[in-house]
Every structure is written in structure tokens, then in C-alpha cells.
Amino acid sequence: MCFQQKMIHSLFLINCSGDIFLEKHWKSVVSQSVCDYFFEAQEKAIDVENVPPVISTPHHYLISIYRDKIFFVSVIQTEVPPLFVIEFLHRVADTFQDYFGECSETAIKDNVVIVYELLEEMLDNGFPLATESNILKELIKPPTILRSVVNSITGSSNVGDTLPTGQLSNIPWRRAGVKYTNNEAYFDVIEEIDAIIDKSGSTVFAEIQGVIDSCIKLSGMPDLSLSFMNPRLLDDVSFHPCIRFKRWESERVLSFIPPDGNFRLISYRVSSQNLVAIPVYVKHLISFKENSSSGRFDVTIGPKQNMGKTVEGVVMTVHMPKAVLNMNLTATQGSYTFDPVTKVLAWDVGKITPQKLPNLKGIVNLQSGAPKPEENPSLNIQFKIQQLAISGLKVNRLDMYGEKYKPFKGVKYITKAGKFQVRT
Amino acid sequence: MAASPAYGEEKGGSSSLGEPEYGHDPASGGIFASDYKRHDDLKEMLDSNKDSLKLEAMKRIVAMIAWGKNASDLFPAVVKNVACKNIEVKKLVYVYLVRYAEEQQDLALLSISTFQRGLKDPNQLIRASALRVLSSIRVPIIVPIMMLAIKEAASDMSPYVRKTAAHAIPKLYSLDSDQKDQLIEVIEKLLADKTTLVAGSVVMAFEEVCPERIDLIHKNYRKLCNLLIDVEEWGQVVIINMLTRYARTQFLSPNQNESLLEESAEKAFYGSEEEDTKDAKAEAASLAKRKPYVMDPDHRLLLRNTKPLLQSRNAAVVMAVAQLYFHLAPKAEVGVIAKALVRLLRSHSEVQYVVLQNVATMSIKRRGMFEPYLKSFYIRSTDPTQIKILKLEVLTNLANETNISTILREFQTYIRSMDKDFVAATIQAIGRCATNIGKVRDTCLNGLVQLLSNRDELVVAESVVVIKKLLQMQPAQHSEIIKHMAKLTDNIQVPMARASILWLIGEYCEHVPKIAPDVLRKMAKSFTNEEDIVKLQVINLAAKLYLTNSKQSKLLTQYVLNLAKYDQNYDIRDRARFIRQLIVPTEKSGALNKYAKKLFLAQKPAPILESSFKDRDHFQLGSLSHLLNAKAVGYQELPDWPDEAPDPSVRNVEVPEWTKCTSREKRKDKVEKPFYSDSEGESGPTESADSEPESDSEESGSSSSSGTSSSSSEEQSEDKEGEEEEEEKRKKKKEKGGPRKASPRSVGSEEEEEAEGKKVKKAAGPQGKKGHAETSSEEASASESSSSGSDSGTEAPTVVEAKRRKVIPSSKAGPKEISLLDLDDFTPPPPQPVPSSSIISTSLVTDLEGLTLTDTSLAPALLSPAFGAVRTYELLHRMAGEGLSVEYCFSRRPFPGDPHMVAVQIQISNNTDAEVKSLRVSEPKLLAGMRIQEFPEIESLAPGDTASVVMGIDFCDSTQAANFQLCTHTRHFYVSIQPPVGELMAPVFMSENEFRKEQGKLTGMSEITEKLTLPEKCRSDHAIVQQVTSAANVGRVPCGADNEYRFAAKTVTSGSLVLITLEWREGAAAQLTVNSEKMVIGTMLVKDIIQALAQ
């Protein structure tokens, strides 16, 4: 009976304590016991991040992702590109996020019927059918408090009663008949600095990755084109499907009919030839004394090359070695916490003012008798700089065609730390 | 089960407003008895006539399903609501139905009629959703219903419904794989669909049902390439993966020049031994090879059209393109994918995991590609271990003489990591760098030796293992290190490391003559407490020492062997016994004894430390099999490049002019234009797209135009379909006044034209003009009867009679439309050899091009509408055949010698300036049951000459193409003949009564009825008969009733009756009925006839 079946057969959602709290089958039912293989792998992996995304079992393959403390475990029976499944599962998680504001176990359990309806629409026979949020929202309305109150009284439904014409159009990402009284288009240029700084403070590796997230609330069928002052900065770009590739190739202009609402327009990498300005520096002294159960910890963070803007939202997290029992520190600014179980030190610094550099200093208590830790932990830094795109990227202009009204336009720049690590 | 109700309760508390509050339901306690009660409760709600109650109940049921609880006993209550008006209730019922129908098959059948009704709904979305649910119910009984529904939906007006049909195909296939053949037909039809919406889904169905039928792709290849960018993301992945496989079978390796060098060397060596027959082939092959490699334009098209997709936001699409480039692109171009793959490393860790696996494989083959991105693979302490280890793998693969120092510095920081598994992997990586790059071997070794004093035992152990491997390469220089390691036996407890040290000491005991026996002494002391793997190495060490230094170690060895003799592990006991026999000479011990030293202390080759990703690229990258490094179920092998390119002309799709101006325009406007394929060239084919799948027969319609376009050979270099098409258009317009008149019917007349080709050629323009002017009914009828006489041979005189009668008025009526050539000196062609090829006609047309032909066009002048049947098809285009052009037609004569074969008239023209010798058919590739009767070999064909031969093919009553090779003395051409369904039959004669009787037997599933609208020009008896007989080789059956036409035929192979009835009702409406036990033939015939009548 069981014949070859491609693509996704079943989906199980599992929480961190190993409970299967939702199952959906697109074909014949696969028993929950298949998840035992997953639990086995999970046990072996020690921590959640190391559960292999693809597990081979005697009759199935399990492909899983871990998002927001939930494992999405899909059951596959035959050859399929693993990224296909992984990418799809992330889309599912994104959709939940989009619908319920968070992708958590509670949110999913509370909205189990909507979740089920969504999963039904997103896959047909295990093959992705409608994954665009604009189409899904036409089919199934997201819950709002007001609507759920109304629904509970009137017994009306969350299912859209209009048929999803978007699916039929040649612009499947945009729903038809959009209407706003205030027409607005906002673009957030968000750049993240990925860097590895070595012990001596020199940069081992640094790179700028950026995205442009858009929030577009425009009536009708607007056709937008966005141009940059310095498009050459963008070295590698990936596009939302709405962007006309040919225009970009020939003119370096982003031309598109946008989806309605929030979406990521492009992600880009700034060409590696450009030197990356590192906005902060870290002075550190971490040492453990031989044959004693204590060590010293002294870290100072200072601003550097921030182009006159303030560095704010600075947070430092450190995974201390296992031998560390406790830390006794004083912060000149902000507050710190140390979790003796996970050995994570987190220091919430806040804003850096050059006049008074924030410093965290004190004693590290080690397990007595344990050998001195071989290595120093690396410091992970987060920060934010408003109104600055560190690469220097600038939007030149935004034009709208196809509609008569004048939209309100806005561009916001922000620089953040991405994977920013200081080795000590 | 017991756990889950409790579960429901647990979560009930947190449920928000408006959602069903499962937990608070008093009936939902964990006790079994109340379980039933609750279900009663739900049943009541479902039976009520309030939608809100039903909805509430359905929501609870769906929640139960979601938690994996059994709700199957509610089936009867739920299924009743399948026709509920409320959309949400309906949807939830569908959810329930799809989940449980398989378990409750009988009850599920109750719902079927609702869906069947839905299938006929005027709203396309409802049709689609009905088909979707219907096909998702896994109930074998409804297979025939599903099949019908799919077939119908596949020709639905709405592309969305057609997409749903494509989705339904794999569902049906998994339910009943016997339907494969029929499903393939549907797939074939949908593959020809020109909308982006359908493309992805149908390729998915193709991959699942018949991935081996690569021949179905030929005609759609260019279209798929051009549509690709507009297809939705998921479809793109499937199409790209399929096209990768396709390209591997159809094109030559772009990197063959390198492999050629190796091969030719080999050939020189073995060449003399080859047999004569093989020789010829090899020669031909090498001849082809010696030509500089030129990439097939179709190959280029694929690479060019997939490249932009590297910019996709979907990681799966990027990966698909990357693997396509890796497997198909010339080496110099593969580099472009590196950037995109590196970008994916910013994505979720699962994506990173998969991408890194693939990068690891790629970086072995094409190291240079990722070198510029070396730093992107640097490891952060926050990366998960599995990612770290993969990055390490990539870094190691990328290491070379220039970057090794940076990499080693990086490795040094990794060694201090807290993550011990990662440290161990780093040490191995250092070992690999040391083996691969001789320059740094000593540096690495020193570094590793330093690690031996590391505090962490795991680090030390791993270092020992790696050092052991490195030392094997040059042991003499490193006795110090060996001594150092010997000391470690006191401290290290990790078995693998202890075993490695022991092995090392044993192997190089000559370098450490003093220490070795001492180590053995210590090990003998602790022997009983060691792990098995260590014990084996102790025995090994003892044996080696005994052989080299028996004076000091004889007793120790005896002792160790005695201990081992009583060990618990039989491997160790065995080994001890074996070694004792081997090394200790006794009278019993055999000849081996002498060689013991040679056996134990032979030079051992140093191990090669290589990546576990080596050679993984024999799996298609990006596939599950590649990731697992094991063939997954359903994995399609990536074929090797062919040695010789298959015929590229199979992909030629010529879009004839007239397809654009026929009655299909009304459909065209519904079809979306491609949104983003901006270039004209690309949108060309998509636009003409719209419409329905064109049967191959249409292609031939443009035979003349193809001939023309071929004259512009230099313009073909980078031919996109669109360009070609444009080219044709322009030429045509230049050429003659009303190309649009070249209606498909005209093609049939080419035979006639050719018969007297040469004469006409000489007569050229003026006569053509005159002929046009002088068109007379008499001549028309004369030509009519003679030509029909020639081609329909012994066929029904009635038909001919009928034709003759009708022709006269019609040709008079429409002189503008039907202009006939002056046929003064036209003599009926002799029955054999039958008319010459249309190549003459095309060359004729080209010849005439320069003449003063203005509005009096020649080609349209040649058409005689009543002269229906024979249409020529192109077998080998002049360009593809390197000057040799071959056409064929179905002469509709019984094939002499075998009544089960269809006679195919083949017309071969030699347009080269050299003689073509020994033309023959070879290596037919036929489906089971099909047979070919080859034509006798043509000894030689002079330049400019044309030969006509007849071959017989038994198609087994299927429209599958007969593939074979057409060989000349120098070349082989892959060609295929695909018969239109109408040619698979021969007319039969029967009376009206007989017809009725037979028709009575062929009802039900064997009867296919279709309504149609007759266009203006087809509303005469004559036109109808003529169109039907041109579409199919059938004989007319007399009929009493007015406005009813009957035809009959038998299929050639099996002799099954095919009965056609056309009822012409008032106005334009008509109804076509085909009765045949061969349903496939019936359906296709209906389609073809309707198409013929619509034109």
C-alpha cells in the first residue's frame, strides 16, 4: 500500500520537554512513535542546537528545525532536497509568528484550529501550495482580540468568505483590492556587523550584512522603484520575488509591486573590499590563577569610529568555563547577571558615553580542586546605532507609478551588531 | 492515549477568548466512560441545525485530531455536514474527511457526490478545491472517478484548476500505480501547458510518476527554461533539479576537453586492439571529439536562465541553482555560486548545516571557488558543534600553501575551545593539513606534540592518534617524539590513544630499543585491566618485540600470550593463539613461521588522511542522499555525460504562424503574461503559450517556414526560441503577401505541390499567377480526384465522391480563400514512389523569393482544402542534419507485408554538396511491443537529390514515438516519429445497421462525448467530412439522418473498432461522440477532431 511519496508526509510539533503537542498528516497517518528516533538523537546531542537536522530511520527520514523552543519535525519517505523541507518549515514558523505575534507552544495550542487550517492550505499532498502570507491571510484571517470576541458571540468564522483570488493572479504575493486611508511606505535599512576580534584587538574578520525591511500600506496596485545613491556597495543581494531582476541587473534600481504589509525586500552583503568600521572596542583582562580557586575579570567597553552617533543598547554575554562557580563583580554602568547553571554572564550596559567608559570588574570564583580553565571565554557583544548605515548605503529616492495618490514615504537606518565576537 | 486527554485539560486553561475551551468542558475528564459521553455531545452538536454549534463541534474535533486523539467514531456524524453551507464548517469537515476517509472507506463514499458536483461548479476555485479534497481521500474504489476528474481538470480553462490536477496526479498514483500510463498522458498534456502556475506542479508530478520518461521533456525544455524565473519558489526547486538530470543526458560535458586529454592517451595505447566494428564507431566518436567543444545553445540557455535565481531569498532555490552549476557549468563559470552559498551561511543553523555539507563536497573538487571567502568559514564560539565541525572541514579543504599559516593560527585558537568534540576535530584537521601540505608538516607535528602535555585527556588522546598517523610518514626522524609518547602510557587512559602509542612503539621498536621492552613490561602488568583494543595492541607489541629482540622480551611475550589465552574476549584468545603459532617455532608450525618477521614488520604505507566528503559528489548535490551519504529511497541517479550528444533537434518547437491567429484568441486573453521575464525574446514563446497543448501535428504546419528560417544559419548561434520565431515571422512577411492564409490544411497539399515540384519550379512565378487567375472548378475537381485517388488509394469511393461533389461549390464560393494553382500539366502522381518531399517545396519557395511575387502568393495558392489527408512532418531538420533533411508523412496505405504496421513515407533530401552514402535505420529504441520494418538501405544520394522510401512501424496503438537512428556513412542522427492518433487506424466499411450495432456494444466508459462549436467555414457537409478525414484515417459510413455524420475505422495493430459520430445541431452547435474500447485513443481522437474542426 505504502507507495513512494515525495515531499512532506507528516509534521509533529514537539516542545522542549519532549511532548508532541500537535501532529498533522498530509497523507496516511504516521505513528507518533517515529518521533522516538528524534528523541534518541536529541538525547545524544546534549543541547538542542546540536540535534542533527536530518535523521535517517529505518522507514522514514526526519527533517527538523528548532525555532522558539519548538521542534518542527517533519517525516519524509523518499529523496527530497533537505533544504526544501527546512526552508518550508521555517516558513511555517514565520507564518505562525506573523499570525499570532509569537511562535510559541501556547500560541499554537490556543489557536490550534487556525494552525490546522493554515497547515492544510500551505501543503497539498506534502507539496507547498500557498506560502505567501498575503494569500494565506485572504484565506484565513489572523485572530485579533476583537474578532475573537465577535466570533464567540456571533459564531462567525475566521475563514475568509471571499475566495483567494491572489492565488490566481500573476502577482501572487499581493492581495487584491487593498485600500488605506493613509497611504504609507516605510523602509528600514538595517545593517549588521559580523566580526571576530582577536585577543590583541585586531580584526580577524568583519563583514556587513544588511536587509531592507519594508512596511507598505498602499492602496491599489502601486508600482514602486527604489534607487540608491551608491548601489555599488551591494556585493551580493537576494531579493523578494516581487523584485524585477532585469531592472536591477541593468539599472541597479529596485523595481517592484510590493506585497501588502510587512516583508523583507532585500538582503545584501557589502562588498568585502570595503574596510568595515568597528564601532566599539573592548579592553579585557580575564585570568585564572594556577592552584587557587579564583580569577580576575575586568572588561571595559569603549566607542570607536561611530561617526558621531551614540552606541546604545550594548549588551555583553559571556559563556564562562564550566569550572566557574560564581562571579563577584561590580559594574560602573548597567547591571549584570550570572547564571551559575548555564554559566552565562550577561551585562546590560545600555548607552556608551565616551566621557565615562563602562567597566565590569571583580572576582571569579572557581570550583575548588578543579584544574584551572585552559581557555578564556569569548565575549559576545550586541549594540545598536540609530540613524546610521555603517556601510554608508543611502536610499536616493522612491517613486511610485500606477496609482494617483501621494504616499507618505520614510526611510530609517540602523546599525546593529550581528555575530560580534571578541576572543580573549 | 491516557496521556493525551489529560493534555487537553492542561492546555484548556490557557486557551484564549473565543476559542473553544476544551478543558472547561465538564465532559472532557480523563475517564474513559465520559469519553463516549463527550462524543455524544459532539454528535448532537453536529446534528443540530445551527451553524455555530456545528462549527464549535468541528473545532473541537479538529483539535482532537491535532493532538493525535482518535475521533474516528464521529465519522458518520461529520460526513453528513460535507454539504454544509458554512464555509468554515465545510473546510473543517474536509480536514476531518481527509484524515479519516482511509479508515472508513464505505462511509467516505457518501461524500463523493458532493465533490463531483463541486467539480462542475462555474467557480474555478470551487472546482479546484473539490478536486483537491477528492484526490486527497485515499479510497481505492474511487480511483476511476479520480482519474476522470483529473483528466477533465487537466483541460480546464483555469490554470489554477490545471495546477490542482497536477497536484492530484501523484496522489492517484500512490493510490493505484496501475494508472501510470494514463497519468503519463495527463502529465504529457500538462507539461505542454504554458502557464507558470502549472509548470512547477506538473514537473513535480512528473518526477514522482515517471522521472524516467525524459523524452517528455524535450519539447518543453526551452519553455521550462524561459518560464523558470516566474514560477513560484517551490516549483523552481523541482524544475531545476529535474533539468539538471535532463541536461546530463542531453548535452556534452562542458569540461570534456580536460578529460579528453586523458582519454586520448589511453586510446593510443589500446587503439590497436580494438575490433573492426568498434573501430568505426570510435573513429566517429573521436572525430566528433576532435571538433572544438561548442556548448549546445540549449545548455547555455539553462545556465543563463537559472543564474538570476541565485539571488532568490529561498535557500532551497539557491542550493538548487548551485548544484545545477556545479554539475553542469564549465569550470570557469562555477565560481558564481560561491557568493550565494556563503550568503546562506547567515541563515538558520539548519540551513547552514545543509549548505556547509554541500560546500564541503564542492570545496574538494573546486577549491579555488571558495578561497576568497575563507574567512566566512571562521568559527565562532557560539556556533553549534555540528556547524563548527563542518566549517572546520571546509577550512581544511581550502588549506593550501599560501593560506595555511592563517588557517593554522586560526586552528590554534580553536584548540583552546571549551567544546571538546570540536577540539578533537580540530586536531584531526591539523593532521590533515600536515599530510596534505608538506611544508607545514613539521610545524604541525611540533604543535601536536605540545598538545600532548595538555591537561585535557581527550585532547592528548586525539593528538596521539593523529601524531601516530603523521609519524608513519617519516618515522626515522622522530624517535624523540616516540620516546615522549612512550612516557605517556603512564597517564593516558583513553583506550584509542593507548593503543596508538603501543602500535607506534611496536612498529618502530628499532628506534627506541631500550624503551620498548620496558613499555611491554608495564603493559603486561596491567594487561587484565585494559580495554580490548589495547590488549590487542599489547599482543601485537609483544609479537614484534619477540621477533626483533627476543632475548629481552621472550618471557614477557610468553606471559602476555598466556594471559590472553584465558581472556574473556574470543577475539583476543584467537589472536593470541594465532600469534603464538606464528612466531614461536615448534615442529608443528608451518612454513609461515619463517616469514613471521616479514609479516609483522613489513613496511606499511602511511595512511592517507582524507576528507569524509571526498567523492560524495557522485550524489547529486543538495539531495538528501548526498547529505546522508547513502542512497535514499527514490533517489534518481545523476547520469554521466553522454559521449556523444543526442540529437538536439528534439527540443525544437516551432511555433507556426497560424497558431496565433486561430480561434484560440478568446482563450489567450485569459492567460497571464509572464510578469518578470521582460525581454521580448523570452516572452515570445510564453505568450503564444496560452492555449492548449499543441499536438505534434501542428509543428509540421510550419514546415515551410522552418525551411526558410534555416537558410539563415548564422543567426542561429544564440537562438532563443523567441528570436527564431521573430526571424520566421519577418521572413514570411517578406516572402509573401498573406502568410496567414497558410492555414494548416495547406500543408496537406504540399504533397501535391511536390509531385510536380520541378516543373513548377521552372514555371516559377508567372505561371503561378496565371494559375491563380484561372482557377476553375473543373481543374479543382480534377486535381481533387486525382490527388485523393493517389493518397487514399483503395479507400471508399463514396468519400471521394462526396468530396468531389462538395469541392466544386466551395472552391467557387471562396476563391479568395482557396486559390488553386494552374494544374494544366499536372499528371496524377504514380502510386509509387509517392510524392517527393516538401523540402523541394521549401527550396522552391526560397527560389521564388527573389522573383516578382507580390500579393499572389504561391504557397497559399497550392492549397486545396478538400485534399485533406496527407501532412508532412519533419524528421530531421536541414540544420540539425548537417544538410540532410528528412521528412515523413503517413501515406495511409496499408503497409505491404504487414497489415499491423502503419506505413510511413520518408523523404530524404541531400542538401549538402557531397554524396551521402549508405543511408539506413539503426538502433531503434522502441517501447515494448512496438516494431519497425526498416526501409532498404539507400546506397548513395547525390547532392541535391531526393529519395523516397517507405517504412512500416507498428505503434501498438499508442502515440508513443518510435525512436531510432538515421545513419549515414559518417553520422548518426537521433530521430523519432510520433504518430497523430488519427494515423493509427485504417478505415473500415460498414452499413448503417452494423454501425448502430457496434456502437451499442461500445457504450459507457468506451463512449466519449464532447460538445463543440463549429466555426463558420466548417458548417458545410463537405468541410466537416473533409476535416474529420484529414484528422483521422477513417472511412465514412452512410447515414440516414441529416446533419449526422458517421465514420468508422479499426486500429491498425489490435483491430479495435473506432466509431465516430458527429451530430450537427442548429447553428454552430455540434456534438461529437467517439466509441472505442481503446479509451485513450478515443479521448485523443476527440481532441484532434475538435481541433481540426475548430480551425
Interface residues (C-beta under 8 A of the other chain):
Chain A: F3 Q4 Q5 K6 M7 D19 I20 F21 L22 E23 K24 H25 K27 S28 V29 Q32 D47 E49 N50 P52 P53 V54 S56 Y61 S64 I65 Y66 R67 I76 Q77 T78 E79 V80 P81 P82 L83 F84 I86 E87 F88 H90 T106 K109 D110 N111 V112 V113 V115 Y116 E117 E120 D124 N125 F127 P128 L129 T131 P143 I145 R147 S148 V149 N151 S152 T154 G155 S157 N158 V159 D161 L163 P164 Q167 L168 S169 N170 I171 P172 D194 I196 D198 V204 F205 E207 Q209 D235 D236 V237 S238 F239 H240 P241 R244 F245 K246 R247 E249 R264 S267 R269 S272 H319 P321 K322 P371 P373 E374 E375 N376 P377 S378 N380 K419 Q421 R423
Chain B: Y7 K11 S14 S15 S16 L17 G18 E19 P20 K50 D51 S52 L53 L55 E56 K59 V62 A63 I65 A66 W67 G68 N86 I87 E88 K91 L92 Y94 V95 R99 E102 N123 Q124 L125 I126 R132 S135 S136 R138 S158 P159 Y160 T164 H167 A168 P170 K171 Y173 S174 L175 S177 T196 L197 S201 M204 E207 E208 I229 D230 E232 E233 W234 V237 N241 P308 Q311 S312 R313 N314 A315 A316 V318 M319 A320 K339 A340 V342 R343 R346 H348 S349 E350 V351 Y353 V354 V355 P372 K375 S376 Y378 R380 S381 T382 P384 T385 Q386 E410 T413 R416 S417 M418 N454 R455 D456 G622 S623 L624 S625 L627 L628 A630 A632 V633 G634 Y635 Q636 E672 K673 P674 F675 Y676 D678 S679
